[in-house]
Amino acid sequence: MAKNIIWKLGAVNFNVASLRYRCLLPSLELQKSGYTPRIFLGKEIVSFSWKNTAALVFVKTFTGYDYHLAQRAVEKGIPVYIDLCDDIFFWGHGQHQFTKDDPKIRQAEHFFLIADLAKTIVVTGKALKEVLVSKGISEDKIKIIHDGIEDLETIKEERSLFDSTRKGMISELILSKLIQLALPIYEHSTTQTPLFRIKHLINIYRYKLLNRMKVQQPVTSKLPKASIQTSHNGQANSNPTIDQGIRVLWFGNAGVKNVYGMTDLLQIKEDLKQFFSVHKGELWISSNNEQLFQDIQKELDFSCRYFTWSLEGCINLIKKSDLIVVPGAETRFSKCKSPNRSLLALHYGKPVVAEKTQAIEQIQELIYVGDWKNNLILASKEKEPKGYSNRENILKSHSKEWIAQKWFELLFSETIDGH
């Protein structure tokens, strides 16, 4: 039976969610069954040198080179799969017009070329499947495998897998880089031999490639230090304490200002203001744009605290918080996203108040949906997810074991139910 799975990703580092959720998470369990992940990032040259290759999987990468790889794989009898976790046909959030040569337009064109060669296209949910069907992709060709839940132990395992897998490929990556860079130089060099050029390039790129193999280490296992806290009167507090009453947490990518992301908090600022007017507490924000936080904070007339986002640090904030808020209007883009923030909070037994969107449909039974004024109060009193008794059963389809089983069925069996 085939033993190798080639994963080709657009991501270039461990912090990118698609690398972890869509590649490393299923690979953790598949590896236990003897299937070795071969992970290539960004523009790295992919080799088909391994015997017994079961599949080539493209995760959020659709370039001309990827199309070439797909053609080569088909010629060699290697099944091609696409894993799609975003609506890549939604461009620019209306900010500007795109030309035919724009990278996003080209990405979509390459997607369809690769899709024609692919055996199956895996998506994260029903909404994204509907988008592909509207684009002419056969419904039978699309399968749903949800994003999973990353806890601290899972992240540790993912780091170890990523580190060991990438180090095992270092010789091949160095060789491919040398070929990629040295051959054009040979064609124009009249004074230097190929051997000299190879030795020279090894000295240049060995250090860079070795550093690229390194996985970013966990920042801390403790509660991350707040870089800014603002009090009710707007004055900064450089030495905040943990005991601040009810701790309401928003976390995530800063996103696009006034489109999605941190500025979603402005949609519920009056509800939060009223809540904090009668409940001692503060709003915690964990994200990747402190300047945007400072801009938003000017419109929030209550105590806020900002934490620079990190994987482990964010999870520890969840564990220390009392409830999680996930505001945001449904858009064509957002409805195709996975409810990863809500899932993570629910996994740790935290109540979640979220806006009603198609993205949370699969776990809506566990969430305090909409009606922010009343649900903030209710969630803070209950101190646990809605429908808590059924939590384990609902979250089961987001476990790494369930996800790996679906990939196993997809790659090595004739059928998969897609649910």
TORLO-455009 format. One record per residue: residue in three letters; z, x, y of N, C-alpha, C in turn. Coordinates in steps of 0.02 Angstrom, whole numbers, padded with zeros to 5 digits, always signed. Layout:
ALAZXYZXYZXY...
***
This chain:
MET+00000+00042-00060+00000+00000+00000+00000+00044+00062ALA-00034+00021+00115-00039+00058+00177+00031+00071+00206LYS+00040+00130+00237+00106+00149+00260+00110+00162+00335ASN+00054+00169+00371+00055+00186+00441+00031+00129+00485ILE+00064+00119+00542+00042+00071+00592+00034+00108+00657ILE-00027+00108+00684-00040+00140+00749-00027+00089+00805TRP+00018+00106+00849+00033+00064+00908+00004+00099+00969LYS-00041+00066+01004-00070+00093+01065-00045+00051+01123LEU-00008+00083+01169+00025+00046+01223+00002+00070+01292GLY+00004+00024+01340-00009+00042+01408+00051+00074+01440ALA+00110+00059+01414+00173+00086+01441+00175+00162+01433VAL+00212+00195+01478+00217+00267+01474+00289+00292+01470ASN+00338+00246+01469+00407+00269+01461+00449+00214+01429PHE+00508+00235+01406+00551+00192+01366+00577+00132+01405ASN+00583+00137+01470+00612+00082+01508+00565+00022+01515VAL+00502+00030+01498+00455-00026+01503+00469-00075+01446ALA+00481-00138+01465+00504-00188+01417+00454-00199+01360SER+00389-00199+01374+00339-00212+01322+00341-00160+01267LEU+00357-00097+01284+00363-00045+01233+00419-00061+01185ARG+00475-00083+01212+00533-00095+01169+00527-00161+01131TYR+00514-00216+01168+00512-00282+01137+00454-00291+01088ARG+00396-00265+01107+00335-00281+01068+00316-00227+01018CYS+00347-00167+01022+00330-00114+00976+00392-00088+00939LEU+00442-00063+00975+00499-00032+00943+00542-00081+00904LEU+00553-00140+00932+00596-00189+00900+00570-00209+00830PRO+00507-00229+00823+00483-00243+00755+00480-00181+00711SER+00465-00124+00742+00459-00062+00703+00524-00041+00671LEU+00580-00058+00703+00646-00040+00674+00653-00067+00603GLU+00634-00130+00594+00641-00160+00528+00583-00143+00482LEU+00522-00139+00509+00464-00121+00468+00473-00052+00438GLN+00504-00007+00477+00515+00061+00453+00561+00062+00392LYS+00608+00016+00390+00654+00012+00332+00617-00006+00268SER+00559-00038+00276+00518-00056+00218+00465-00003+00204GLY+00469+00054+00239+00425+00110+00223+00363+00115+00265TYR+00360+00078+00321+00300+00080+00363+00314+00120+00427THR+00276+00174+00435+00289+00222+00489+00251+00204+00552PRO+00285+00196+00609+00250+00184+00673+00222+00248+00701ARG+00160+00246+00723+00128+00302+00758+00114+00277+00829ILE+00153+00301+00877+00154+00271+00944+00117+00315+00994PHE+00067+00286+01027+00028+00321+01078+00036+00284+01145LEU+00048+00322+01198+00062+00292+01263+00007+00309+01314GLY-00007+00261+01357-00052+00274+01413-00120+00299+01392LYS-00138+00359+01417-00205+00386+01406-00208+00437+01349GLU-00156+00439+01308-00155+00487+01252-00212+00472+01203ILE-00239+00527+01176-00294+00522+01129-00267+00501+01060VAL-00294+00448+01032-00271+00422+00968-00311+00452+00911SER-00276+00473+00860-00308+00501+00800-00305+00451+00743PHE-00356+00452+00702-00355+00412+00640-00349+00458+00579SER-00311+00512+00589-00308+00564+00537-00262+00546+00479TRP-00219+00495+00487-00173+00478+00433-00207+00437+00380LYS-00189+00450+00319-00213+00408+00264-00170+00345+00262ASN-00197+00294+00231-00159+00231+00222-00135+00202+00289THR-00181+00192+00334-00165+00159+00398-00175+00084+00391ALA-00122+00047+00403-00124-00026+00392-00154-00064+00450ALA-00144-00039+00512-00166-00077+00569-00167-00035+00632LEU-00208-00056+00680-00207-00030+00748-00188-00088+00793VAL-00132-00081+00829-00106-00135+00871-00107-00114+00944PHE-00143-00153+00986-00144-00141+01057-00091-00183+01091VAL-00046-00151+01127+00007-00186+01163-00002-00177+01238LYS-00025-00229+01271-00032-00230+01344-00073-00171+01369THR-00127-00155+01334-00173-00103+01357-00244-00123+01337PHE-00288-00127+01386-00357-00149+01375-00403-00110+01421THR-00423-00051+01397-00467-00007+01436-00532+00005+01397GLY-00578+00040+01430-00640+00058+01395-00626+00101+01335TYR-00577+00147+01342-00558+00189+01285-00528+00148+01228ASP-00488+00098+01246-00459+00054+01195-00514+00017+01156TYR-00564-00005+01191-00620-00039+01158-00655+00009+01110HIS-00663+00072+01132-00692+00123+01088-00649+00132+01025LEU-00584+00135+01035-00538+00142+00977-00545+00083+00929ALA-00549+00023+00957-00556-00036+00915-00620-00033+00874GLN-00674-00010+00904-00737-00004+00867-00729+00047+00810ARG-00697+00104+00825-00687+00155+00773-00644+00128+00716ALA-00592+00091+00734-00548+00064+00682-00586+00017+00636VAL-00626-00027+00665-00664-00075+00625-00713-00037+00579GLU-00744+00015+00605-00790+00055+00564-00754+00086+00504LYS-00690+00104+00514-00651+00135+00461-00615+00083+00417GLY-00626+00019+00431-00594-00033+00391-00521-00045+00407ILE-00500-00024+00467-00430-00034+00488-00426-00097+00530PRO-00386-00146+00511-00380-00208+00549-00353-00195+00620VAL-00380-00231+00668-00360-00225+00738-00320-00287+00759TYR-00265-00276+00795-00224-00331+00820-00212-00320+00894ILE-00205-00375+00930-00185-00373+01001-00118-00407+01008ASP-00073-00375+01046-00009-00407+01063-00009-00417+01139LEU-00006-00480+01160-00010-00497+01231+00055-00531+01253CYS+00086-00505+01306+00150-00534+01328+00149-00558+01400ASP+00091-00556+01433+00083-00580+01501+00017-00615+01509ASP+00012-00658+01560-00052-00689+01577-00091-00639+01619ILE-00132-00599+01586-00169-00546+01621-00228-00573+01661PHE-00239-00638+01657-00293-00669+01695-00270-00698+01761PHE-00205-00689+01776-00177-00713+01838-00171-00653+01885TRP-00213-00650+01935-00220-00590+01975-00192-00597+02045GLY-00147-00552+02064-00131-00541+02133-00087-00592+02168HIS-00066-00645+02134-00022-00694+02165-00050-00719+02232GLY-00118-00722+02237-00150-00748+02297-00146-00702+02357GLN-00128-00638+02345-00118-00592+02402-00184-00564+02429HIS-00233-00554+02385-00297-00529+02410-00351-00546+02360GLN-00414-00538+02381-00470-00553+02338-00487-00492+02295PHE-00508-00504+02235-00525-00449+02189-00600-00441+02184THR-00623-00379+02179-00693-00366+02169-00706-00355+02095LYS-00769-00354+02076-00786-00347+02005-00764-00280+01975ASP-00753-00230+02019-00733-00164+01995-00657-00154+01995ASP-00620-00205+02015-00547-00198+02016-00521-00187+01946PRO-00470-00143+01937-00443-00130+01870-00420-00192+01832LYS-00393-00241+01867-00370-00302+01832-00429-00342+01805ILE-00484-00343+01843-00544-00377+01819-00572-00340+01758ARG-00574-00274+01763-00599-00234+01707-00554-00242+01646GLN-00489-00246+01657-00442-00255+01601-00458-00320+01563ALA-00471-00374+01599-00487-00437+01567-00552-00433+01528GLU-00601-00399+01557-00665-00391+01522-00656-00353+01457HIS-00617-00299+01460-00605-00259+01399-00564-00299+01348PHE-00519-00340+01373-00480-00382+01327-00526-00424+01283PHE-00574-00457+01313-00619-00500+01274-00662-00461+01225LEU-00682-00400+01245-00720-00358+01199-00678-00339+01138ILE-00615-00320+01150-00571-00302+01095-00553-00364+01054ALA-00543-00420+01088-00526-00483+01053-00579-00502+01003ASP-00642-00489+01019-00696-00505+00972-00690-00465+00907LEU-00660-00406+00912-00652-00363+00853-00585-00373+00818ALA-00538-00404+00853-00470-00411+00826-00466-00464+00771LYS-00423-00450+00723-00410-00498+00670-00365-00553+00696THR-00315-00535+00735-00266-00583+00761-00242-00561+00830ILE-00228-00610+00873-00198-00598+00938-00128-00628+00937VAL-00078-00585+00947-00008-00607+00946+00015-00619+01018VAL+00046-00676+01030+00072-00692+01097+00146-00710+01092THR+00179-00713+01150+00251-00723+01151+00272-00796+01151GLY+00226-00841+01166+00247-00911+01168+00189-00959+01175LYS+00206-01023+01176+00158-01077+01178+00114-01076+01241ALA+00144-01062+01299+00107-01063+01362+00051-01011+01362LEU+00066-00951+01338+00016-00898+01336-00039-00914+01286LYS-00020-00945+01231-00070-00967+01182-00118-01016+01214GLU-00091-01062+01253-00134-01112+01287-00182-01079+01336VAL-00159-01026+01370-00203-00990+01416-00262-00960+01379LEU-00249-00929+01322-00303-00897+01283-00351-00949+01256VAL-00326-01005+01233-00370-01058+01208-00415-01083+01264SER-00387-01089+01325-00427-01111+01383-00481-01060+01401LYS-00472-00997+01379-00521-00945+01391-00572-00939+01334GLY-00567-00984+01286-00617-00984+01232-00597-00949+01169ILE-00535-00924+01165-00511-00892+01103-00493-00946+01053SER-00514-00938+00990-00499-00986+00938-00424-00992+00927GLU-00399-01053+00924-00328-01065+00914-00304-01034+00848ASP-00347-01034+00797-00328-01007+00732-00318-00931+00734LYS-00346-00899+00786-00341-00826+00791-00277-00804+00826ILE-00240-00852+00854-00182-00836+00895-00118-00854+00858LYS-00072-00807+00855-00007-00818+00822+00050-00803+00871ILE+00104-00840+00865+00161-00832+00909+00217-00793+00874ILE+00238-00739+00906+00298-00703+00885+00339-00691+00948HIS+00398-00720+00950+00439-00718+01010+00464-00648+01025ASP+00483-00637+01088+00522-00577+01105+00590-00581+01072GLY+00620-00523+01060+00684-00522+01026+00742-00511+01075ILE+00801-00502+01047+00862-00491+01085+00883-00418+01077GLU+00892-00384+01133+00914-00314+01133+00988-00311+01152ASP+01030-00292+01105+01099-00277+01123+01106-00201+01126LEU+01166-00178+01140+01177-00106+01149+01159-00067+01086GLU+01177-00093+01029+01162-00059+00966+01087-00055+00954THR+01051-00109+00969+00979-00110+00960+00945-00059+01006ILE+00967-00055+01068+00938-00006+01115+00950+00065+01090LYS+01008+00077+01063+01023+00144+01035+00975+00159+00978GLU+00964+00110+00934+00918+00120+00878+00846+00130+00902GLU+00827+00093+00953+00759+00100+00981+00749+00169+01010ARG+00799+00193+01046+00794+00260+01075+00785+00313+01020SER+00824+00307+00968+00821+00355+00913+00752+00353+00879LEU+00727+00293+00867+00661+00286+00836+00606+00314+00880PHE+00609+00298+00944+00558+00322+00991+00560+00398+00995ASP+00620+00426+01000+00627+00498+01006+00601+00534+00944SER+00621+00511+00886+00600+00544+00824+00526+00536+00811THR+00499+00478+00826+00428+00465+00815+00385+00509+00861ARG+00404+00512+00924+00365+00551+00972+00370+00626+00958LYS+00428+00650+00940+00434+00721+00925+00392+00740+00864GLY+00387+00695+00817+00347+00708+00757+00273+00713+00772MET+00252+00687+00831+00182+00687+00848+00164+00741+00899ILE+00211+00784+00916+00200+00830+00972+00141+00877+00960SER+00134+00903+00899+00079+00950+00886+00012+00916+00896GLU+00007+00855+00871-00056+00819+00879-00070+00802+00952LEU-00019+00784+00989-00028+00767+01059-00049+00828+01099ILE-00019+00886+01084-00038+00948+01119-00111+00964+01104LEU-00131+00959+01040-00199+00974+01021-00249+00927+01056SER-00233+00862+01057-00278+00814+01088-00283+00827+01163LYS-00227+00847+01194-00228+00862+01266-00270+00924+01279LEU-00264+00973+01237-00304+01034+01245-00379+01020+01239ILE-00396+00980+01190-00467+00962+01181-00492+00924+01241GLN-00452+00878+01264-00471+00835+01321-00482+00877+01384LEU-00440+00928+01395-00442+00967+01456-00485+01030+01451ALA-00486+01060+01392-00518+01125+01386-00593+01121+01377LEU-00617+01072+01341-00688+01070+01326-00732+01066+01388PRO-00716+01025+01438-00758+01025+01498-00759+01093+01533ILE-00702+01131+01528-00698+01196+01560-00743+01246+01524TYR-00745+01242+01457-00788+01288+01419-00860+01284+01442GLU-00882+01222+01456-00952+01211+01472-00973+01247+01536HIS-00925+01261+01580-00941+01292+01645-00914+01363+01651SER-00880+01388+01598-00850+01454+01602-00897+01507+01573THR-00907+01560+01611-00950+01615+01586-00910+01679+01574THR-00847+01680+01596-00808+01742+01592-00748+01737+01545GLN-00729+01676+01526-00669+01668+01485-00687+01638+01418THR-00659+01665+01365-00673+01640+01298-00634+01577+01284PRO-00657+01535+01237-00619+01475+01219-00547+01490+01198LEU-00537+01546+01161-00471+01564+01139-00425+01578+01199PHE-00452+01613+01248-00412+01627+01308-00393+01562+01343ARG-00441+01517+01349-00428+01454+01383-00375+01413+01346ILE-00379+01412+01280-00330+01374+01241-00260+01402+01251LYS-00252+01469+01248-00187+01499+01258-00161+01483+01329HIS-00205+01486+01377-00185+01472+01446-00161+01399+01453LEU-00199+01353+01424-00181+01283+01429-00117+01266+01391ILE-00106+01300+01335-00043+01290+01298+00016+01307+01343ASN+00012+01363+01379+00067+01383+01423+00078+01332+01478ILE+00023+01303+01504+00029+01254+01558+00059+01189+01534TYR+00034+01163+01478+00050+01095+01458+00105+01089+01407ARG+00125+01144+01376+00177+01139+01325+00241+01112+01356TYR+00261+01139+01413+00323+01116+01445+00318+01043+01465LYS+00260+01023+01494+00251+00954+01516+00254+00905+01457LEU+00221+00923+01403+00219+00879+01345+00287+00875+01311LEU+00323+00930+01308+00389+00928+01279+00436+00884+01319ASN+00431+00888+01385+00472+00845+01428+00453+00772+01419ARG+00389+00758+01408+00368+00689+01400+00394+00659+01335MET+00408+00702+01286+00435+00678+01223+00507+00653+01231LYS+00541+00679+01283+00612+00663+01290+00621+00590+01310VAL+00670+00558+01279+00687+00489+01296+00743+00490+01348GLN+00737+00448+01398+00790+00443+01448+00855+00423+01414GLN+00907+00460+01426+00971+00447+01394+01008+00390+01429PRO+01052+00357+01392+01091+00303+01423+01128+00328+01485VAL+01129+00287+01536+01163+00306+01598+01238+00307+01588THR+01264+00253+01559+01336+00249+01548+01351+00192+01502SER+01408+00195+01469+01430+00139+01428+01482+00098+01466LYS+01496+00119+01527+01545+00084+01568+01509+00040+01619LEU+01548+00000+01655+01520-00041+01707+01491+00005+01761PRO+01426-00004+01779+01397+00041+01829+01429+00033+01897LYS+01430+00087+01934+01460+00086+02001+01416+00048+02050ALA+01446+00005+02089+01408-00032+02139+01392+00014+02198SER+01328+00015+02217+01309+00057+02274+01323+00021+02339ILE+01325-00045+02338+01339-00083+02399+01379-00145+02380GLN+01429-00159+02418+01461-00225+02414+01467-00252+02485THR+01452-00314+02494+01460-00344+02560+01513-00398+02555SER+01554-00402+02605+01607-00452+02607+01583-00514+02643HIS+01626-00563+02649+01607-00625+02683+01586-00613+02755ASN+01615-00563+02787+01598-00550+02857+01540-00500+02864GLY+01510-00481+02806+01452-00438+02809+01467-00364+02811GLN+01531-00345+02813+01549-00274+02816+01547-00243+02746ALA+01523-00182+02743+01517-00149+02678+01585-00126+02653ASN+01592-00130+02587+01654-00107+02554+01633-00053+02505SER+01651+00010+02517+01628+00066+02476+01670+00075+02413ASN+01725+00038+02406+01768+00046+02348+01786-00022+02320PRO+01738-00059+02292+01751-00127+02268+01793-00126+02205THR+01828-00179+02193+01867-00187+02131+01832-00237+02087ILE+01850-00238+02022+01819-00284+01975+01846-00354+01983ASP+01910-00360+02000+01942-00425+02004+01922-00461+02068GLN+01866-00497+02065+01842-00532+02124+01831-00606+02108GLY+01871-00634+02064+01863-00705+02047+01804-00716+02000ILE+01767-00770+02012+01710-00787+01969+01651-00742+01987ARG+01626-00707+01936+01571-00659+01946+01506-00690+01922VAL+01463-00706+01969+01397-00737+01955+01345-00681+01956LEU+01307-00674+01903+01260-00618+01897+01187-00641+01897TRP+01147-00609+01939+01074-00612+01934+01050-00541+01919PHE+01006-00534+01869+00979-00468+01853+00905-00474+01837GLY+00869-00420+01850+00798-00420+01834+00758-00375+01881ASN+00693-00372+01868+00647-00335+01910+00645-00366+01980ALA+00644-00324+02031+00642-00350+02100+00582-00394+02112GLY+00527-00381+02076+00468-00424+02080+00429-00417+02145VAL+00394-00471+02164+00354-00472+02225+00389-00517+02275LYS+00403-00490+02334+00441-00526+02384+00410-00594+02400ASN+00452-00645+02398+00433-00714+02412+00383-00743+02364VAL+00373-00710+02307+00330-00736+02254+00371-00747+02190TYR+00402-00695+02165+00448-00701+02108+00494-00641+02108GLY+00550-00648+02074+00597-00592+02070+00660-00605+02109MET+00686-00553+02142+00750-00558+02177+00751-00612+02231THR+00694-00622+02264+00692-00672+02318+00699-00743+02291ASP+00695-00753+02225+00708-00819+02196+00779-00843+02214LEU+00824-00796+02226+00892-00814+02243+00896-00855+02308LEU+00848-00845+02351+00847-00882+02414+00836-00957+02403GLN+00807-00974+02345+00795-01045+02329+00860-01082+02315ILE+00912-01044+02296+00976-01077+02279+01032-01052+02324LYS+01015-01024+02381+01067-00994+02424+01117-01046+02450GLU+01094-01106+02464+01140-01157+02489+01188-01180+02434ASP+01162-01185+02372+01204-01205+02316+01256-01151+02302LEU+01235-01088+02305+01283-01033+02295+01334-01030+02352LYS+01311-01042+02413+01357-01041+02470+01411-01094+02461GLN+01390-01154+02441+01439-01208+02431+01486-01192+02373PHE+01459-01163+02319+01500-01145+02262+01554-01095+02281PHE+01534-01042+02317+01582-00990+02336+01629-01012+02392SER+01612-01067+02425+01657-01092+02477+01719-01124+02447VAL+01715-01145+02384+01772-01177+02351+01796-01139+02290HIS+01760-01085+02271+01780-01044+02213+01781-00971+02236LYS+01837-00938+02224+01840-00867+02239+01793-00830+02192GLY+01751-00788+02219+01704-00751+02177+01652-00715+02218GLU+01602-00686+02184+01549-00651+02218+01486-00651+02174LEU+01430-00638+02206+01366-00633+02172+01351-00560+02158TRP+01338-00545+02094+01317-00478+02074+01241-00479+02065ILE+01209-00427+02091+01136-00420+02084+01122-00351+02054SER+01088-00350+01997+01068-00288+01965+00992-00284+01963SER+00965-00237+02000+00892-00234+02005+00870-00163+02023ASN+00807-00157+02044+00777-00091+02056+00750-00083+02127ASN+00779-00121+02175+00755-00115+02243+00813-00131+02291GLU+00849-00079+02310+00909-00089+02351+00890-00113+02421GLN+00833-00090+02447+00812-00112+02513+00799-00187+02515LEU+00767-00212+02462+00755-00284+02458+00821-00322+02455PHE+00869-00295+02418+00936-00326+02417+00965-00330+02487GLN+00959-00277+02525+00987-00276+02592+00954-00329+02636ASP+00888-00339+02626+00853-00390+02664+00876-00460+02645ILE+00884-00471+02580+00905-00537+02556+00977-00551+02576GLN+01019-00500+02572+01090-00509+02586+01102-00537+02656LYS+01057-00522+02703+01064-00547+02771+01061-00624+02774GLU+01032-00654+02722+01025-00727+02720+01077-00759+02674LEU+01119-00719+02643+01169-00746+02597+01238-00740+02629ASP+01267-00796+02647+01330-00797+02683+01389-00800+02636PHE+01392-00752+02590+01448-00747+02543+01448-00676+02515SER+01500-00660+02478+01508-00592+02453+01457-00575+02399CYS+01425-00517+02407+01374-00494+02358+01387-00421+02340ARG+01365-00403+02282+01371-00333+02261+01307-00313+02225TYR+01281-00254+02241+01218-00230+02212+01231-00173+02163PHE+01198-00176+02104+01202-00123+02054+01131-00100+02037THR+01120-00035+02040+01055-00009+02019+01046-00022+01944TRP+00989-00050+01927+00977-00072+01858+00970-00013+01810SER+01000-00021+01752+00986+00022+01694+00996-00021+01632LEU+00967-00002+01577+00970-00043+01516+01042-00056+01495GLU+01079-00002+01482+01147-00010+01459+01193-00038+01513GLY+01182-00015+01575+01224-00039+01629+01217-00114+01640CYS+01156-00140+01633+01146-00211+01643+01182-00252+01589ILE+01179-00229+01528+01213-00265+01474+01288-00266+01486ASN+01315-00210+01509+01387-00209+01524+01406-00254+01582LEU+01360-00263+01630+01371-00311+01684+01373-00382+01656ILE+01328-00397+01610+01327-00463+01578+01394-00476+01544LYS+01419-00427+01508+01482-00436+01472+01541-00445+01520LYS+01537-00417+01580+01591-00423+01628+01585-00485+01672SER+01526-00516+01673+01514-00573+01718+01541-00637+01687ASP+01542-00690+01728+01566-00756+01706+01510-00806+01694LEU+01456-00799+01731+01397-00840+01719+01335-00807+01747ILE+01277-00825+01720+01213-00795+01738+01170-00848+01772VAL+01135-00829+01826+01090-00875+01859+01018-00849+01853VAL+00972-00895+01837+00901-00878+01831+00860-00929+01871PRO+00859-00922+01938+00819-00968+01978+00745-00949+01975GLY+00702-00989+02007+00631-00972+02010+00587-01031+01993ALA+00540-01046+02037+00493-01101+02024+00443-01082+01970GLU+00420-01132+01934+00370-01119+01882+00302-01107+01914THR+00270-01052+01896+00203-01037+01917+00161-01023+01855ARG+00097-01016+01865+00054-01000+01807+00076-00935+01774PHE+00099-00887+01815+00122-00823+01788+00189-00829+01754SER+00238-00860+01788+00306-00861+01762+00313-00902+01698LYS+00273-00955+01690+00281-00997+01631+00261-00961+01567CYS+00223-00907+01575+00202-00868+01516+00249-00811+01500LYS+00301-00802+01541+00349-00749+01529+00399-00772+01476SER+00429-00723+01442+00481-00739+01393+00548-00747+01429PRO+00592-00788+01402+00658-00799+01434+00708-00745+01414ASN+00688-00682+01422+00729-00627+01397+00797-00622+01430ARG+00801-00636+01495+00865-00632+01529+00913-00685+01503SER+00888-00745+01495+00930-00799+01469+00951-00785+01398LEU+00905-00760+01357+00920-00744+01287+00976-00692+01282LEU+00972-00641+01323+01022-00587+01320+01090-00614+01340ALA+01092-00655+01393+01155-00684+01415+01185-00730+01361LEU+01143-00771+01331+01166-00816+01278+01192-00778+01218HIS+01158-00723+01202+01179-00681+01145+01251-00657+01155TYR+01269-00643+01217+01337-00620+01232+01384-00677+01250GLY+01362-00738+01237+01405-00796+01245+01418-00817+01316LYS+01373-00799+01362+01382-00816+01432+01344-00880+01450PRO+01373-00922+01492+01337-00982+01514+01280-00962+01561VAL+01224-00998+01555+01165-00983+01596+01146-01047+01635VAL+01138-01039+01700+01110-01093+01741+01040-01070+01762ALA+00989-01109+01743+00920-01088+01755+00878-01146+01780GLU+00825-01129+01816+00777-01179+01838+00737-01203+01777LYS+00717-01265+01777+00678-01292+01721+00607-01265+01725THR+00587-01227+01675+00520-01201+01669+00499-01202+01596GLN+00435-01196+01584+00410-01196+01515+00436-01135+01477ALA+00452-01081+01514+00475-01020+01482+00540-01028+01444ILE+00584-01074+01467+00649-01082+01433+00649-01141+01385GLU+00592-01172+01375+00587-01233+01334+00618-01224+01265GLN+00605-01166+01234+00627-01154+01165+00703-01146+01158ILE+00737-01131+01215+00810-01121+01212+00845-01167+01262GLN+00810-01217+01286+00837-01261+01339+00902-01295+01319GLU+00909-01308+01254+00969-01341+01229+01033-01303+01245LEU+01026-01238+01256+01084-01195+01268+01097-01181+01342ILE+01055-01208+01386+01056-01190+01457+01075-01249+01501TYR+01112-01234+01554+01125-01283+01606+01064-01283+01652VAL+01022-01335+01646+00957-01335+01678+00958-01371+01745GLY+00934-01335+01798+00928-01365+01864+00994-01391+01892ASP+00990-01442+01936+01049-01473+01966+01101-01420+01983TRP+01081-01371+02025+01121-01311+02036+01191-01326+02062LYS+01196-01373+02107+01261-01389+02138+01312-01406+02085ASN+01295-01451+02039+01342-01472+01987+01347-01424+01929ASN+01290-01394+01909+01291-01351+01850+01325-01285+01862LEU+01325-01259+01923+01363-01199+01937+01438-01211+01925ILE+01461-01269+01947+01531-01287+01937+01546-01298+01863LEU+01502-01336+01829+01513-01352+01758+01512-01289+01716ALA+01463-01245+01727+01457-01184+01687+01517-01138+01698SER+01542-01135+01759+01600-01092+01773+01663-01119+01739LYS+01667-01185+01730+01724-01215+01696+01720-01207+01621GLU+01660-01218+01594+01651-01215+01521+01657-01144+01494LYS+01632-01096+01532+01637-01024+01515+01601-01006+01450GLU+01553-01047+01430+01513-01032+01371+01448-01070+01376PRO+01397-01050+01336+01332-01084+01339+01338-01158+01322LYS+01293-01196+01350+01288-01267+01332+01268-01270+01259GLY+01295-01320+01222+01278-01326+01151+01296-01264+01111TYR+01353-01235+01125+01373-01170+01097+01373-01171+01021SER+01392-01227+00990+01398-01230+00917+01331-01218+00882ASN+01275-01231+00916+01209-01222+00886+01175-01158+00909ARG+01212-01116+00944+01183-01056+00974+01153-01010+00921GLU+01190-00996+00869+01168-00948+00818+01102-00969+00786ASN+01096-01033+00771+01036-01059+00738+00975-01054+00785ILE+00984-01071+00849+00929-01069+00897+00906-00998+00910LEU+00953-00952+00915+00936-00882+00931+00910-00844+00871LYS+00913-00873+00812+00892-00839+00751+00820-00815+00755SER+00776-00856+00785+00705-00838+00788+00690-00783+00839HIS+00743-00757+00870+00734-00701+00916+00769-00637+00891SER+00791-00639+00829+00823-00580+00800+00769-00530+00778LYS+00787-00466+00777+00739-00415+00757+00718-00424+00685GLU+00762-00451+00643+00744-00463+00573+00691-00517+00567TRP+00699-00571+00605+00650-00626+00604+00583-00602+00629ILE+00584-00564+00684+00522-00539+00714+00486-00491+00667ALA+00523-00446+00636+00492-00399+00589+00462-00436+00530GLN+00496-00488+00506+00469-00527+00450+00402-00559+00468LYS+00397-00585+00530+00334-00615+00552+00279-00563+00557TRP+00296-00504+00581+00246-00450+00583+00226-00429+00512PHE+00275-00426+00468+00260-00408+00399+00212-00458+00368GLU+00225-00522+00378+00181-00574+00352+00112-00569+00383LEU+00110-00554+00447+00046-00550+00483+00005-00490+00458LEU+00037-00434+00450+00001-00373+00432-00015-00368+00358PHE+00029-00395+00316+00023-00381+00245+00017-00443+00201SER+00016-00502+00231+00007-00563+00193-00053-00602+00219GLU-00074-00653+00185-00133-00690+00203-00118-00743+00256THR-00056-00767+00259-00041-00821+00306+00021-00807+00345ILE+00027-00839+00402+00088-00839+00443+00091-00905+00479ASP+00149-00933+00485+00152-01000+00514+00147-01000+00590GLY+00160-00943+00622+00150-00939+00695+00204-00970+00736HIS+00259-00991+00705+00313-01024+00744+00377-00984+00739
***
